[in-house]
């Protein structure tokens, strides 16, 4: 009886583990942005990571759309052997002014990578597509980079769905680049100054304690010698 109960418990554990893996595997296969965060107002280099989810078909094209409501003035791609990268620009409804005072009237709206002959992302493989972006917008906390993944059998997977708080993650969520507040130079300097001051104070305290320790040691040694002479009857 005990053996039967043990076998049933083991079977239940295996089934539970299989269920967890079944729900976890699709999450690992999503198209994502690596790293997933960058500072507002700055420049960054990110990789759009594309896994091949098919059992039989290979990925031969990737298209990534940049949001027109939060345009990025400068977009450039890193050369990737075996792939041809192209960009498309669009006119901005509201021109963007740069820090130099220039006015940007158009921005890159889409970046595409197409595999050359003999190149592909095979089943069970992934590829990183690196791109430089900047300056990143300061009026939003994220960039939604909707992507289309094309397979050599004609299938197109649309990674365009946005997650909604409190709801289950969509089957094909859009890659997200989270934007964080930039750290002010003054705040960083104050922190460094405070750290340096604290370190200096700690060093001074350590030196003082060291000197006191040496002095106590000398006095202790002298008292020891004096006590020894008294016990042996030798005068000071």
CORWOTA-V576094 format. One record per backbone hydrogen bond with DSSP energy under -0.5 kcal/mol. CO is the residue of the C=O (numbers start at 1). NH is the residue of the N-H. E is the energy in kcal/mol with one decimal. If there is no record, write none. Layout:
co=CO nh=NH e=E
co=CO nh=NH e=E
This chain:
co=1 nh=5 e=-2.2
co=2 nh=6 e=-2.2
co=3 nh=7 e=-2.3
co=4 nh=8 e=-2.3
co=5 nh=9 e=-2.3
co=6 nh=10 e=-2.4
co=7 nh=11 e=-2.5
co=8 nh=12 e=-2.3
co=9 nh=13 e=-2.1
co=10 nh=14 e=-2.3
co=11 nh=15 e=-2.4
co=12 nh=16 e=-2.3
co=13 nh=17 e=-2.4
co=14 nh=18 e=-2.5
co=15 nh=19 e=-2.2
co=16 nh=20 e=-2.1
co=17 nh=21 e=-2.3
co=18 nh=22 e=-2.5
co=19 nh=23 e=-1.7
co=20 nh=24 e=-1.7
co=21 nh=25 e=-2.5
co=22 nh=26 e=-0.6
co=24 nh=27 e=-0.5
co=24 nh=28 e=-1.3
co=25 nh=28 e=-0.5
co=25 nh=29 e=-1.0
co=26 nh=29 e=-0.5
co=27 nh=30 e=-1.0
co=32 nh=49 e=-2.6
co=34 nh=47 e=-2.9
co=36 nh=178 e=-2.9
co=38 nh=180 e=-2.6
co=39 nh=42 e=-1.5
co=42 nh=136 e=-2.5
co=44 nh=133 e=-2.9
co=46 nh=131 e=-2.8
co=47 nh=34 e=-2.8
co=47 nh=49 e=-0.9
co=48 nh=50 e=-0.6
co=48 nh=129 e=-1.7
co=49 nh=32 e=-1.6
co=49 nh=51 e=-0.6
co=50 nh=127 e=-1.9
co=51 nh=53 e=-0.7
co=52 nh=124 e=-1.3
co=58 nh=152 e=-2.6
co=59 nh=121 e=-2.1
co=60 nh=115 e=-2.9
co=61 nh=150 e=-2.5
co=62 nh=113 e=-2.9
co=63 nh=148 e=-2.4
co=64 nh=111 e=-2.7
co=67 nh=70 e=-0.6
co=68 nh=71 e=-0.6
co=71 nh=73 e=-0.5
co=72 nh=108 e=-0.7
co=73 nh=75 e=-0.5
co=74 nh=134 e=-1.4
co=76 nh=132 e=-3.4
co=80 nh=83 e=-2.2
co=82 nh=116 e=-3.4
co=83 nh=85 e=-0.5
co=84 nh=114 e=-2.4
co=86 nh=112 e=-2.9
co=88 nh=109 e=-3.1
co=88 nh=110 e=-1.5
co=90 nh=107 e=-2.0
co=96 nh=104 e=-4.1
co=98 nh=101 e=-1.6
co=102 nh=98 e=-2.7
co=102 nh=104 e=-0.5
co=103 nh=105 e=-0.6
co=104 nh=96 e=-2.5
co=105 nh=92 e=-3.1
co=107 nh=90 e=-2.4
co=109 nh=66 e=-2.3
co=110 nh=88 e=-2.5
co=111 nh=64 e=-3.1
co=112 nh=86 e=-2.4
co=113 nh=62 e=-2.4
co=114 nh=84 e=-2.8
co=116 nh=119 e=-2.3
co=120 nh=122 e=-0.7
co=121 nh=59 e=-2.4
co=122 nh=125 e=-2.1
co=125 nh=52 e=-2.7
co=127 nh=50 e=-2.8
co=128 nh=130 e=-0.6
co=129 nh=48 e=-2.8
co=130 nh=78 e=-2.1
co=131 nh=46 e=-2.4
co=132 nh=76 e=-1.9
co=133 nh=44 e=-2.5
co=134 nh=74 e=-2.6
co=136 nh=41 e=-1.4
co=141 nh=179 e=-2.6
co=143 nh=145 e=-0.8
co=143 nh=177 e=-2.5
co=144 nh=146 e=-1.0
co=145 nh=175 e=-0.8
co=146 nh=65 e=-3.2
co=147 nh=159 e=-2.8
co=148 nh=63 e=-2.2
co=148 nh=150 e=-0.5
co=149 nh=157 e=-2.9
co=150 nh=60 e=-2.6
co=150 nh=61 e=-1.3
co=151 nh=154 e=-1.8
co=155 nh=151 e=-3.0
co=156 nh=158 e=-0.5
co=157 nh=149 e=-2.7
co=157 nh=159 e=-0.8
co=158 nh=160 e=-1.5
co=159 nh=147 e=-2.2
co=161 nh=174 e=-2.9
co=164 nh=167 e=-2.2
co=170 nh=173 e=-0.6
co=172 nh=160 e=-0.5
co=172 nh=161 e=-1.9
co=175 nh=145 e=-2.5
co=176 nh=178 e=-0.6
co=177 nh=143 e=-2.2
co=178 nh=38 e=-1.9
co=180 nh=40 e=-3.2
co=184 nh=188 e=-2.1
co=185 nh=189 e=-2.6
co=186 nh=190 e=-3.0
co=187 nh=191 e=-2.2
co=188 nh=192 e=-2.2
co=189 nh=193 e=-2.9
co=190 nh=194 e=-2.9
co=191 nh=195 e=-2.4
co=192 nh=196 e=-2.8
co=193 nh=197 e=-2.8
co=194 nh=198 e=-2.6
co=195 nh=199 e=-2.5
co=196 nh=200 e=-2.8
co=197 nh=201 e=-2.7
co=198 nh=202 e=-2.2
co=199 nh=203 e=-2.3
co=200 nh=204 e=-2.5
co=201 nh=205 e=-2.3
co=202 nh=206 e=-2.3
co=203 nh=207 e=-2.4
co=204 nh=208 e=-2.3
co=205 nh=209 e=-2.6
co=206 nh=210 e=-2.0
co=207 nh=211 e=-2.3
co=208 nh=212 e=-2.5
co=209 nh=213 e=-2.3
co=210 nh=214 e=-2.1
co=211 nh=215 e=-2.5
co=212 nh=216 e=-2.7
co=213 nh=217 e=-2.1
co=214 nh=218 e=-2.3
co=215 nh=219 e=-2.5
co=216 nh=220 e=-2.5
co=217 nh=221 e=-2.2
co=218 nh=222 e=-2.4
co=219 nh=223 e=-2.6
co=220 nh=224 e=-1.9
co=221 nh=225 e=-2.2
co=222 nh=226 e=-2.4
co=223 nh=227 e=-2.3
co=224 nh=228 e=-2.0
co=225 nh=229 e=-2.2
co=226 nh=230 e=-2.0
co=227 nh=231 e=-1.9
co=228 nh=232 e=-1.7
co=229 nh=233 e=-0.7
co=229 nh=234 e=-2.3
co=230 nh=233 e=-0.7
